[in-house]
Amino acid sequence: MRIWISALVLAMAAAGCGSSPPPEEDKAPTPTVFDDTVKTIDKAKQAEAQVENRVNDLNRQLEPEENGDAAPQEKKEKE
């Protein structure tokens, strides 16, 4: 029984010491039918992010005015 266990352990050790094949070079992904859809979704996400940034900027500008913290703007009279 010891011989079988020793042989099994030896075989596992030999298999573990083997070298793995080198990784394949980075290749461009193969085109799929979903490429156009993925590009469209990415563009939509970018546009949505731009809109959200603009809304946040406007809200930051309007917040002081809503709270009454903004100094009144005086109109300059032309002389």
mmCIF file as gemmi writes it, N, C-alpha and C atoms, coordinates in Angstrom:
data_model
loop_
_atom_site.group_PDB
_atom_site.id
_atom_site.type_symbol
_atom_site.label_atom_id
_atom_site.label_alt_id
_atom_site.label_comp_id
_atom_site.label_asym_id
_atom_site.label_entity_id
_atom_site.label_seq_id
_atom_site.pdbx_PDB_ins_code
_atom_site.Cartn_x
_atom_site.Cartn_y
_atom_site.Cartn_z
_atom_site.occupancy
_atom_site.B_iso_or_equiv
_atom_site.pdbx_formal_charge
_atom_site.auth_seq_id
_atom_site.auth_asym_id
_atom_site.pdbx_PDB_model_num
ATOM 1 N N . MET Axp A 1 ? 0.82 -1.181 0 1 0 ? 1 A 1
ATOM 2 C CA . MET Axp A 1 ? 0 0 0 1 0 ? 1 A 1
ATOM 3 C C . MET Axp A 1 ? 0.872 1.256 0 1 0 ? 1 A 1
ATOM 4 N N . ARG Axp A 2 ? 1.974 1.178 0.767 1 0 ? 2 A 1
ATOM 5 C CA . ARG Axp A 2 ? 2.892 2.302 0.823 1 0 ? 2 A 1
ATOM 6 C C . ARG Axp A 2 ? 3.493 2.587 -0.545 1 0 ? 2 A 1
ATOM 7 N N . ILE Axp A 3 ? 3.719 1.542 -1.307 1 0 ? 3 A 1
ATOM 8 C CA . ILE Axp A 3 ? 4.312 1.71 -2.633 1 0 ? 3 A 1
ATOM 9 C C . ILE Axp A 3 ? 3.359 2.493 -3.533 1 0 ? 3 A 1
ATOM 10 N N . TRP Axp A 4 ? 2.049 2.168 -3.461 1 0 ? 4 A 1
ATOM 11 C CA . TRP Axp A 4 ? 1.048 2.869 -4.284 1 0 ? 4 A 1
ATOM 12 C C . TRP Axp A 4 ? 0.954 4.34 -3.891 1 0 ? 4 A 1
ATOM 13 N N . ILE Axp A 5 ? 0.965 4.582 -2.614 1 0 ? 5 A 1
ATOM 14 C CA . ILE Axp A 5 ? 0.868 5.968 -2.149 1 0 ? 5 A 1
ATOM 15 C C . ILE Axp A 5 ? 2.119 6.74 -2.547 1 0 ? 5 A 1
ATOM 16 N N . SER Axp A 6 ? 3.282 6.117 -2.378 1 0 ? 6 A 1
ATOM 17 C CA . SER Axp A 6 ? 4.537 6.77 -2.761 1 0 ? 6 A 1
ATOM 18 C C . SER Axp A 6 ? 4.563 7.049 -4.259 1 0 ? 6 A 1
ATOM 19 N N . ALA Axp A 7 ? 4.121 6.081 -5.051 1 0 ? 7 A 1
ATOM 20 C CA . ALA Axp A 7 ? 4.099 6.259 -6.503 1 0 ? 7 A 1
ATOM 21 C C . ALA Axp A 7 ? 3.131 7.378 -6.891 1 0 ? 7 A 1
ATOM 22 N N . LEU Axp A 8 ? 1.995 7.435 -6.227 1 0 ? 8 A 1
ATOM 23 C CA . LEU Axp A 8 ? 1.009 8.478 -6.504 1 0 ? 8 A 1
ATOM 24 C C . LEU Axp A 8 ? 1.563 9.857 -6.147 1 0 ? 8 A 1
ATOM 25 N N . VAL Axp A 9 ? 2.204 9.975 -5.008 1 0 ? 9 A 1
ATOM 26 C CA . VAL Axp A 9 ? 2.791 11.24 -4.591 1 0 ? 9 A 1
ATOM 27 C C . VAL Axp A 9 ? 3.906 11.636 -5.549 1 0 ? 9 A 1
ATOM 28 N N . LEU Axp A 10 ? 4.731 10.683 -5.958 1 0 ? 10 A 1
ATOM 29 C CA . LEU Axp A 10 ? 5.821 10.946 -6.893 1 0 ? 10 A 1
ATOM 30 C C . LEU Axp A 10 ? 5.268 11.398 -8.249 1 0 ? 10 A 1
ATOM 31 N N . ALA Axp A 11 ? 4.204 10.766 -8.708 1 0 ? 11 A 1
ATOM 32 C CA . ALA Axp A 11 ? 3.595 11.136 -9.992 1 0 ? 11 A 1
ATOM 33 C C . ALA Axp A 11 ? 2.997 12.543 -9.922 1 0 ? 11 A 1
ATOM 34 N N . MET Axp A 12 ? 2.362 12.879 -8.807 1 0 ? 12 A 1
ATOM 35 C CA . MET Axp A 12 ? 1.777 14.214 -8.643 1 0 ? 12 A 1
ATOM 36 C C . MET Axp A 12 ? 2.876 15.265 -8.589 1 0 ? 12 A 1
ATOM 37 N N . ALA Axp A 13 ? 3.985 14.966 -7.931 1 0 ? 13 A 1
ATOM 38 C CA . ALA Axp A 13 ? 5.095 15.913 -7.842 1 0 ? 13 A 1
ATOM 39 C C . ALA Axp A 13 ? 5.713 16.123 -9.211 1 0 ? 13 A 1
ATOM 40 N N . ALA Axp A 14 ? 5.856 15.052 -9.978 1 0 ? 14 A 1
ATOM 41 C CA . ALA Axp A 14 ? 6.435 15.165 -11.32 1 0 ? 14 A 1
ATOM 42 C C . ALA Axp A 14 ? 5.503 15.968 -12.228 1 0 ? 14 A 1
ATOM 43 N N . ALA Axp A 15 ? 4.213 15.769 -12.097 1 0 ? 15 A 1
ATOM 44 C CA . ALA Axp A 15 ? 3.259 16.502 -12.926 1 0 ? 15 A 1
ATOM 45 C C . ALA Axp A 15 ? 3.228 17.974 -12.531 1 0 ? 15 A 1
ATOM 46 N N . GLY Axp A 16 ? 3.404 18.261 -11.262 1 0 ? 16 A 1
ATOM 47 C CA . GLY Axp A 16 ? 3.403 19.642 -10.794 1 0 ? 16 A 1
ATOM 48 C C . GLY Axp A 16 ? 4.641 20.411 -11.194 1 0 ? 16 A 1
ATOM 49 N N . CYS Axp A 17 ? 5.742 19.714 -11.426 1 0 ? 17 A 1
ATOM 50 C CA . CYS Axp A 17 ? 6.985 20.375 -11.802 1 0 ? 17 A 1
ATOM 51 C C . CYS Axp A 17 ? 7.085 20.624 -13.294 1 0 ? 17 A 1
ATOM 52 N N . GLY Axp A 18 ? 6.152 20.109 -14.051 1 0 ? 18 A 1
ATOM 53 C CA . GLY Axp A 18 ? 6.191 20.286 -15.495 1 0 ? 18 A 1
ATOM 54 C C . GLY Axp A 18 ? 5.961 21.749 -15.86 1 0 ? 18 A 1
ATOM 55 N N . SER Axp A 19 ? 6.481 22.128 -17.004 1 0 ? 19 A 1
ATOM 56 C CA . SER Axp A 19 ? 6.323 23.518 -17.427 1 0 ? 19 A 1
ATOM 57 C C . SER Axp A 19 ? 5.013 23.685 -18.192 1 0 ? 19 A 1
ATOM 58 N N . SER Axp A 20 ? 4.446 24.849 -18.034 1 0 ? 20 A 1
ATOM 59 C CA . SER Axp A 20 ? 3.215 25.133 -18.754 1 0 ? 20 A 1
ATOM 60 C C . SER Axp A 20 ? 3.567 25.8 -20.068 1 0 ? 20 A 1
ATOM 61 N N . PRO Axp A 21 ? 2.693 25.693 -21.045 1 0 ? 21 A 1
ATOM 62 C CA . PRO Axp A 21 ? 2.991 26.318 -22.326 1 0 ? 21 A 1
ATOM 63 C C . PRO Axp A 21 ? 3.045 27.837 -22.172 1 0 ? 21 A 1
ATOM 64 N N . PRO Axp A 22 ? 3.868 28.498 -22.963 1 0 ? 22 A 1
ATOM 65 C CA . PRO Axp A 22 ? 3.969 29.953 -22.84 1 0 ? 22 A 1
ATOM 66 C C . PRO Axp A 22 ? 2.636 30.609 -23.212 1 0 ? 22 A 1
ATOM 67 N N . PRO Axp A 23 ? 2.324 31.731 -22.59 1 0 ? 23 A 1
ATOM 68 C CA . PRO Axp A 23 ? 1.053 32.387 -22.898 1 0 ? 23 A 1
ATOM 69 C C . PRO Axp A 23 ? 1.062 32.908 -24.33 1 0 ? 23 A 1
ATOM 70 N N . GLU Axp A 24 ? -0.098 32.886 -24.938 1 0 ? 24 A 1
ATOM 71 C CA . GLU Axp A 24 ? -0.211 33.369 -26.305 1 0 ? 24 A 1
ATOM 72 C C . GLU Axp A 24 ? -0.038 34.882 -26.318 1 0 ? 24 A 1
ATOM 73 N N . GLU Axp A 25 ? 0.477 35.375 -27.423 1 0 ? 25 A 1
ATOM 74 C CA . GLU Axp A 25 ? 0.65 36.817 -27.548 1 0 ? 25 A 1
ATOM 75 C C . GLU Axp A 25 ? -0.723 37.478 -27.567 1 0 ? 25 A 1
ATOM 76 N N . ASP Axp A 26 ? -0.745 38.71 -27.093 1 0 ? 26 A 1
ATOM 77 C CA . ASP Axp A 26 ? -2.013 39.434 -27.093 1 0 ? 26 A 1
ATOM 78 C C . ASP Axp A 26 ? -2.467 39.656 -28.527 1 0 ? 26 A 1
ATOM 79 N N . LYS Axp A 27 ? -3.587 39.115 -28.832 1 0 ? 27 A 1
ATOM 80 C CA . LYS Axp A 27 ? -4.149 39.26 -30.169 1 0 ? 27 A 1
ATOM 81 C C . LYS Axp A 27 ? -5.379 40.155 -30.084 1 0 ? 27 A 1
ATOM 82 N N . ALA Axp A 28 ? -5.666 40.811 -31.164 1 0 ? 28 A 1
ATOM 83 C CA . ALA Axp A 28 ? -6.871 41.642 -31.205 1 0 ? 28 A 1
ATOM 84 C C . ALA Axp A 28 ? -8.086 40.721 -31.099 1 0 ? 28 A 1
ATOM 85 N N . PRO Axp A 29 ? -9.092 41.172 -30.367 1 0 ? 29 A 1
ATOM 86 C CA . PRO Axp A 29 ? -10.275 40.329 -30.233 1 0 ? 29 A 1
ATOM 87 C C . PRO Axp A 29 ? -10.95 40.128 -31.594 1 0 ? 29 A 1
ATOM 88 N N . THR Axp A 30 ? -11.475 38.962 -31.769 1 0 ? 30 A 1
ATOM 89 C CA . THR Axp A 30 ? -12.144 38.677 -33.034 1 0 ? 30 A 1
ATOM 90 C C . THR Axp A 30 ? -13.461 39.435 -33.096 1 0 ? 30 A 1
ATOM 91 N N . PRO Axp A 31 ? -13.795 39.981 -34.243 1 0 ? 31 A 1
ATOM 92 C CA . PRO Axp A 31 ? -15.041 40.736 -34.363 1 0 ? 31 A 1
ATOM 93 C C . PRO Axp A 31 ? -16.256 39.83 -34.17 1 0 ? 31 A 1
ATOM 94 N N . THR Axp A 32 ? -17.274 40.404 -33.55 1 0 ? 32 A 1
ATOM 95 C CA . THR Axp A 32 ? -18.51 39.66 -33.33 1 0 ? 32 A 1
ATOM 96 C C . THR Axp A 32 ? -19.68 40.48 -33.844 1 0 ? 32 A 1
ATOM 97 N N . VAL Axp A 33 ? -20.849 39.9 -33.832 1 0 ? 33 A 1
ATOM 98 C CA . VAL Axp A 33 ? -22.04 40.612 -34.297 1 0 ? 33 A 1
ATOM 99 C C . VAL Axp A 33 ? -22.473 41.675 -33.299 1 0 ? 33 A 1
ATOM 100 N N . PHE Axp A 34 ? -21.926 41.648 -32.104 1 0 ? 34 A 1
ATOM 101 C CA . PHE Axp A 34 ? -22.318 42.598 -31.073 1 0 ? 34 A 1
ATOM 102 C C . PHE Axp A 34 ? -21.428 43.838 -31.033 1 0 ? 34 A 1
ATOM 103 N N . ASP Axp A 35 ? -20.401 43.909 -31.86 1 0 ? 35 A 1
ATOM 104 C CA . ASP Axp A 35 ? -19.462 45.032 -31.814 1 0 ? 35 A 1
ATOM 105 C C . ASP Axp A 35 ? -20.158 46.374 -32.011 1 0 ? 35 A 1
ATOM 106 N N . ASP Axp A 36 ? -21.029 46.475 -33.012 1 0 ? 36 A 1
ATOM 107 C CA . ASP Axp A 36 ? -21.721 47.739 -33.254 1 0 ? 36 A 1
ATOM 108 C C . ASP Axp A 36 ? -22.604 48.122 -32.071 1 0 ? 36 A 1
ATOM 109 N N . THR Axp A 37 ? -23.27 47.139 -31.506 1 0 ? 37 A 1
ATOM 110 C CA . THR Axp A 37 ? -24.137 47.402 -30.358 1 0 ? 37 A 1
ATOM 111 C C . THR Axp A 37 ? -23.317 47.849 -29.154 1 0 ? 37 A 1
ATOM 112 N N . VAL Axp A 38 ? -22.192 47.207 -28.939 1 0 ? 38 A 1
ATOM 113 C CA . VAL Axp A 38 ? -21.332 47.568 -27.806 1 0 ? 38 A 1
ATOM 114 C C . VAL Axp A 38 ? -20.798 48.986 -27.978 1 0 ? 38 A 1
ATOM 115 N N . LYS Axp A 39 ? -20.385 49.339 -29.204 1 0 ? 39 A 1
ATOM 116 C CA . LYS Axp A 39 ? -19.909 50.699 -29.463 1 0 ? 39 A 1
ATOM 117 C C . LYS Axp A 39 ? -21.006 51.72 -29.212 1 0 ? 39 A 1
ATOM 118 N N . THR Axp A 40 ? -22.216 51.403 -29.631 1 0 ? 40 A 1
ATOM 119 C CA . THR Axp A 40 ? -23.335 52.317 -29.421 1 0 ? 40 A 1
ATOM 120 C C . THR Axp A 40 ? -23.62 52.49 -27.937 1 0 ? 40 A 1
ATOM 121 N N . ILE Axp A 41 ? -23.573 51.415 -27.191 1 0 ? 41 A 1
ATOM 122 C CA . ILE Axp A 41 ? -23.81 51.488 -25.746 1 0 ? 41 A 1
ATOM 123 C C . ILE Axp A 41 ? -22.717 52.307 -25.074 1 0 ? 41 A 1
ATOM 124 N N . ASP Axp A 42 ? -21.462 52.123 -25.487 1 0 ? 42 A 1
ATOM 125 C CA . ASP Axp A 42 ? -20.352 52.9 -24.914 1 0 ? 42 A 1
ATOM 126 C C . ASP Axp A 42 ? -20.52 54.391 -25.194 1 0 ? 42 A 1
ATOM 127 N N . LYS Axp A 43 ? -20.933 54.732 -26.416 1 0 ? 43 A 1
ATOM 128 C CA . LYS Axp A 43 ? -21.165 56.14 -26.744 1 0 ? 43 A 1
ATOM 129 C C . LYS Axp A 43 ? -22.306 56.711 -25.911 1 0 ? 43 A 1
ATOM 130 N N . ALA Axp A 44 ? -23.346 55.924 -25.725 1 0 ? 44 A 1
ATOM 131 C CA . ALA Axp A 44 ? -24.48 56.39 -24.924 1 0 ? 44 A 1
ATOM 132 C C . ALA Axp A 44 ? -24.065 56.608 -23.471 1 0 ? 44 A 1
ATOM 133 N N . LYS Axp A 45 ? -23.223 55.74 -22.937 1 0 ? 45 A 1
ATOM 134 C CA . LYS Axp A 45 ? -22.748 55.907 -21.565 1 0 ? 45 A 1
ATOM 135 C C . LYS Axp A 45 ? -21.907 57.171 -21.435 1 0 ? 45 A 1
ATOM 136 N N . GLN Axp A 46 ? -21.068 57.445 -22.442 1 0 ? 46 A 1
ATOM 137 C CA . GLN Axp A 46 ? -20.255 58.659 -22.414 1 0 ? 46 A 1
ATOM 138 C C . GLN Axp A 46 ? -21.134 59.899 -22.477 1 0 ? 46 A 1
ATOM 139 N N . ALA Axp A 47 ? -22.146 59.871 -23.342 1 0 ? 47 A 1
ATOM 140 C CA . ALA Axp A 47 ? -23.052 61.013 -23.451 1 0 ? 47 A 1
ATOM 141 C C . ALA Axp A 47 ? -23.819 61.213 -22.151 1 0 ? 47 A 1
ATOM 142 N N . GLU Axp A 48 ? -24.247 60.13 -21.543 1 0 ? 48 A 1
ATOM 143 C CA . GLU Axp A 48 ? -24.973 60.221 -20.276 1 0 ? 48 A 1
ATOM 144 C C . GLU Axp A 48 ? -24.083 60.812 -19.184 1 0 ? 48 A 1
ATOM 145 N N . ALA Axp A 49 ? -22.818 60.426 -19.177 1 0 ? 49 A 1
ATOM 146 C CA . ALA Axp A 49 ? -21.886 60.963 -18.188 1 0 ? 49 A 1
ATOM 147 C C . ALA Axp A 49 ? -21.683 62.458 -18.399 1 0 ? 49 A 1
ATOM 148 N N . GLN Axp A 50 ? -21.607 62.899 -19.65 1 0 ? 50 A 1
ATOM 149 C CA . GLN Axp A 50 ? -21.461 64.326 -19.935 1 0 ? 50 A 1
ATOM 150 C C . GLN Axp A 50 ? -22.682 65.099 -19.47 1 0 ? 50 A 1
ATOM 151 N N . VAL Axp A 51 ? -23.864 64.548 -19.718 1 0 ? 51 A 1
ATOM 152 C CA . VAL Axp A 51 ? -25.098 65.215 -19.287 1 0 ? 51 A 1
ATOM 153 C C . VAL Axp A 51 ? -25.149 65.297 -17.771 1 0 ? 51 A 1
ATOM 154 N N . GLU Axp A 52 ? -24.8 64.221 -17.093 1 0 ? 52 A 1
ATOM 155 C CA . GLU Axp A 52 ? -24.815 64.227 -15.631 1 0 ? 52 A 1
ATOM 156 C C . GLU Axp A 52 ? -23.815 65.238 -15.074 1 0 ? 52 A 1
ATOM 157 N N . ASN Axp A 53 ? -22.641 65.336 -15.695 1 0 ? 53 A 1
ATOM 158 C CA . ASN Axp A 53 ? -21.655 66.324 -15.248 1 0 ? 53 A 1
ATOM 159 C C . ASN Axp A 53 ? -22.189 67.739 -15.426 1 0 ? 53 A 1
ATOM 160 N N . ARG Axp A 54 ? -22.833 67.988 -16.539 1 0 ? 54 A 1
ATOM 161 C CA . ARG Axp A 54 ? -23.39 69.317 -16.799 1 0 ? 54 A 1
ATOM 162 C C . ARG Axp A 54 ? -24.497 69.64 -15.797 1 0 ? 54 A 1
ATOM 163 N N . VAL Axp A 55 ? -25.361 68.687 -15.52 1 0 ? 55 A 1
ATOM 164 C CA . VAL Axp A 55 ? -26.439 68.903 -14.549 1 0 ? 55 A 1
ATOM 165 C C . VAL Axp A 55 ? -25.85 69.176 -13.169 1 0 ? 55 A 1
ATOM 166 N N . ASN Axp A 56 ? -24.829 68.428 -12.791 1 0 ? 56 A 1
ATOM 167 C CA . ASN Axp A 56 ? -24.197 68.645 -11.484 1 0 ? 56 A 1
ATOM 168 C C . ASN Axp A 56 ? -23.564 70.028 -11.409 1 0 ? 56 A 1
ATOM 169 N N . ASP Axp A 57 ? -22.924 70.473 -12.503 1 0 ? 57 A 1
ATOM 170 C CA . ASP Axp A 57 ? -22.338 71.808 -12.525 1 0 ? 57 A 1
ATOM 171 C C . ASP Axp A 57 ? -23.408 72.881 -12.362 1 0 ? 57 A 1
ATOM 172 N N . LEU Axp A 58 ? -24.511 72.719 -13.08 1 0 ? 58 A 1
ATOM 173 C CA . LEU Axp A 58 ? -25.597 73.696 -12.975 1 0 ? 58 A 1
ATOM 174 C C . LEU Axp A 58 ? -26.205 73.708 -11.573 1 0 ? 58 A 1
ATOM 175 N N . ASN Axp A 59 ? -26.359 72.542 -10.995 1 0 ? 59 A 1
ATOM 176 C CA . ASN Axp A 59 ? -26.908 72.47 -9.635 1 0 ? 59 A 1
ATOM 177 C C . ASN Axp A 59 ? -25.987 73.154 -8.631 1 0 ? 59 A 1
ATOM 178 N N . ARG Axp A 60 ? -24.677 72.988 -8.802 1 0 ? 60 A 1
ATOM 179 C CA . ARG Axp A 60 ? -23.732 73.669 -7.909 1 0 ? 60 A 1
ATOM 180 C C . ARG Axp A 60 ? -23.797 75.176 -8.073 1 0 ? 60 A 1
ATOM 181 N N . GLN Axp A 61 ? -24.038 75.635 -9.287 1 0 ? 61 A 1
ATOM 182 C CA . GLN Axp A 61 ? -24.143 77.069 -9.529 1 0 ? 61 A 1
ATOM 183 C C . GLN Axp A 61 ? -25.438 77.63 -8.954 1 0 ? 61 A 1
ATOM 184 N N . LEU Axp A 62 ? -26.507 76.86 -9.029 1 0 ? 62 A 1
ATOM 185 C CA . LEU Axp A 62 ? -27.813 77.344 -8.578 1 0 ? 62 A 1
ATOM 186 C C . LEU Axp A 62 ? -28.019 77.197 -7.076 1 0 ? 62 A 1
ATOM 187 N N . GLU Axp A 63 ? -27.317 76.301 -6.443 1 0 ? 63 A 1
ATOM 188 C CA . GLU Axp A 63 ? -27.511 76.023 -5.022 1 0 ? 63 A 1
ATOM 189 C C . GLU Axp A 63 ? -27.351 77.274 -4.142 1 0 ? 63 A 1
ATOM 190 N N . PRO Axp A 64 ? -26.314 78.078 -4.319 1 0 ? 64 A 1
ATOM 191 C CA . PRO Axp A 64 ? -26.195 79.268 -3.473 1 0 ? 64 A 1
ATOM 192 C C . PRO Axp A 64 ? -27.358 80.247 -3.692 1 0 ? 64 A 1
ATOM 193 N N . GLU Axp A 65 ? -27.825 80.348 -4.905 1 0 ? 65 A 1
ATOM 194 C CA . GLU Axp A 65 ? -28.934 81.248 -5.183 1 0 ? 65 A 1
ATOM 195 C C . GLU Axp A 65 ? -30.224 80.758 -4.533 1 0 ? 65 A 1
ATOM 196 N N . GLU Axp A 66 ? -30.431 79.457 -4.51 1 0 ? 66 A 1
ATOM 197 C CA . GLU Axp A 66 ? -31.626 78.894 -3.893 1 0 ? 66 A 1
ATOM 198 C C . GLU Axp A 66 ? -31.609 79.098 -2.382 1 0 ? 66 A 1
ATOM 199 N N . ASN Axp A 67 ? -30.432 79.039 -1.79 1 0 ? 67 A 1
ATOM 200 C CA . ASN Axp A 67 ? -30.307 79.197 -0.345 1 0 ? 67 A 1
ATOM 201 C C . ASN Axp A 67 ? -30.249 80.657 0.08 1 0 ? 67 A 1
ATOM 202 N N . GLY Axp A 68 ? -30.171 81.548 -0.87 1 0 ? 68 A 1
ATOM 203 C CA . GLY Axp A 68 ? -30.088 82.958 -0.548 1 0 ? 68 A 1
ATOM 204 C C . GLY Axp A 68 ? -28.698 83.39 -0.152 1 0 ? 68 A 1
ATOM 205 N N . ASP Axp A 69 ? -27.707 82.586 -0.432 1 0 ? 69 A 1
ATOM 206 C CA . ASP Axp A 69 ? -26.335 82.893 -0.058 1 0 ? 69 A 1
ATOM 207 C C . ASP Axp A 69 ? -25.634 83.779 -1.086 1 0 ? 69 A 1
ATOM 208 N N . ALA Axp A 70 ? -26.171 83.834 -2.265 1 0 ? 70 A 1
ATOM 209 C CA . ALA Axp A 70 ? -25.495 84.564 -3.334 1 0 ? 70 A 1
ATOM 210 C C . ALA Axp A 70 ? -25.68 86.064 -3.138 1 0 ? 70 A 1
ATOM 211 N N . ALA Axp A 71 ? -24.646 86.795 -3.411 1 0 ? 71 A 1
ATOM 212 C CA . ALA Axp A 71 ? -24.723 88.251 -3.319 1 0 ? 71 A 1
ATOM 213 C C . ALA Axp A 71 ? -25.545 88.762 -4.499 1 0 ? 71 A 1
ATOM 214 N N . PRO Axp A 72 ? -26.383 89.765 -4.272 1 0 ? 72 A 1
ATOM 215 C CA . PRO Axp A 72 ? -27.193 90.267 -5.381 1 0 ? 72 A 1
ATOM 216 C C . PRO Axp A 72 ? -26.3 90.908 -6.433 1 0 ? 72 A 1
ATOM 217 N N . GLN Axp A 73 ? -26.676 90.684 -7.663 1 0 ? 73 A 1
ATOM 218 C CA . GLN Axp A 73 ? -25.896 91.255 -8.743 1 0 ? 73 A 1
ATOM 219 C C . GLN Axp A 73 ? -26.439 92.649 -9.046 1 0 ? 73 A 1
ATOM 220 N N . GLU Axp A 74 ? -25.549 93.604 -9.013 1 0 ? 74 A 1
ATOM 221 C CA . GLU Axp A 74 ? -25.959 94.982 -9.262 1 0 ? 74 A 1
ATOM 222 C C . GLU Axp A 74 ? -25.768 95.299 -10.726 1 0 ? 74 A 1
ATOM 223 N N . LYS Axp A 75 ? -26.768 95.955 -11.266 1 0 ? 75 A 1
ATOM 224 C CA . LYS Axp A 75 ? -26.67 96.354 -12.652 1 0 ? 75 A 1
ATOM 225 C C . LYS Axp A 75 ? -25.855 97.644 -12.738 1 0 ? 75 A 1
ATOM 226 N N . LYS Axp A 76 ? -24.949 97.642 -13.635 1 0 ? 76 A 1
ATOM 227 C CA . LYS Axp A 76 ? -24.129 98.827 -13.809 1 0 ? 76 A 1
ATOM 228 C C . LYS Axp A 76 ? -24.86 99.776 -14.752 1 0 ? 76 A 1
ATOM 229 N N . GLU Axp A 77 ? -24.971 101.011 -14.293 1 0 ? 77 A 1
ATOM 230 C CA . GLU Axp A 77 ? -25.629 102.016 -15.124 1 0 ? 77 A 1
ATOM 231 C C . GLU Axp A 77 ? -24.606 102.674 -16.01 1 0 ? 77 A 1
ATOM 232 N N . LYS Axp A 78 ? -25.018 102.892 -17.219 1 0 ? 78 A 1
ATOM 233 C CA . LYS Axp A 78 ? -24.122 103.563 -18.154 1 0 ? 78 A 1
ATOM 234 C C . LYS Axp A 78 ? -24.26 105.071 -17.943 1 0 ? 78 A 1
ATOM 235 N N . GLU Axp A 79 ? -23.167 105.76 -17.841 1 0 ? 79 A 1
ATOM 236 C CA . GLU Axp A 79 ? -23.199 107.199 -17.629 1 0 ? 79 A 1
ATOM 237 C C . GLU Axp A 79 ? -22.894 107.927 -18.886 1 0 ? 79 A 1
